[in-house]
Amino acid sequence: MAVPEEGLRADHDEIKNLTELFHQMADPTRLFLLISMFSGEKCVCELAEQTDVSVSAVSHQLRSLRTARLVRGRKKGRHVFYSLDDDHVRDLVSKGLEHVRE
């Protein structure tokens, strides 16, 4: 399947994966969690406090984000600290914010 921009092509699996990526980012809570991690890694309890969502609900949302490779977790003792998976995630969210602010 060709994408309109000349030279840029995407096959069916890539389109499917990109759709899932945008689906994960389309949820307001998940998007807020991503933005909260712009300043660095955060534990689940910190993210729950910042979003005013229960620890259980935040954990569920983080599991979805981790599956989509948008965040990564690092276990330290009883706590798990989450951060953006890579700079591409920051770029995607930043570009989206830039677009809606124009």
N, C-alpha and C positions, 0 to 999 in steps of 0.2 A: 504494500500500500504506500503510495507516494504522498508526502506532505507538500502542500503548495510551494513552500520556499524551495527554490532551485538548489539542488545538491543535498538537501536534507531528506532522508528517507527513514521510514520506520516500518518494521514488520509487525505482523499481527500481535505477537507476544510482547513486543515493546509498547505498542499502543495499550494493550491490556494492563501491563505493569504501570504505565504512566497514569492511566485512569485510576488505578488503585491508589497510587501515590497522591493524586489530587483529591480522591475521596477521603483519604485519611486526614488531609489538611483542611478539608471542608467543614469539619466539626469545630464549633467555636471553642469548646473546652480544650481539644487537642491543639488547636492553633495557639491558644493562650499558653498552654504548657510549653510549646516550642519557643514562643517569644520569651517566656520566662527563663529559658535556658540560654538565651543569647549572652548573658553575663557569666556563664560558666555552669558547671555541674551543680545539681541540686538534689537533695534527698527527697523521697516521696513526701515526707511530712512537711517539708518546706513548700513544695509545690501545692500540696493540699491547702495549706494556709494561704498561699498567694491567690489561689483560684476560688477559695471558699467552697471547696468540694471535698467530700469525705476521702480519707486515705484509701479506702477500698475502691472508690470510683476512679481516683487518680491512678491507682495501680492498674486498673482495668484499661484505662485510656493509654497508659504508658506501654502496656503489653501490645496493644494495637500499633502504636507508633514504632515499637521495637521490631515487630514483625514486618513492618513496611520499611525497615532500615532507615527510619528518620531519627531515632535516638539509640543510644547504647547505654547499658547499665554496667556499673562497677560495684561489686559487693564489698563492703567493709564492715566486718562484724555482723550485727543484726540489720544493718541499714544497706539500702541500695541507693547509689547515687547515679543520676541520669544526666546525660549531656547530649547535645546534638551529635548525630552520627558523623557528620563531616561538614566542611564549609559549603557544600552544595545546598544543604538544608537551609542554612542561614541566607544564602543567595536567593533561593526560591522565595522564602518568606519576605525578605527585604524587597525584592523586585515586585512582589505582589502588593506590598504596602505602598511602595513608590507609585505603582500604577493607580491604586484607588485614591491616593492623595492628590493626583494631578487633576 
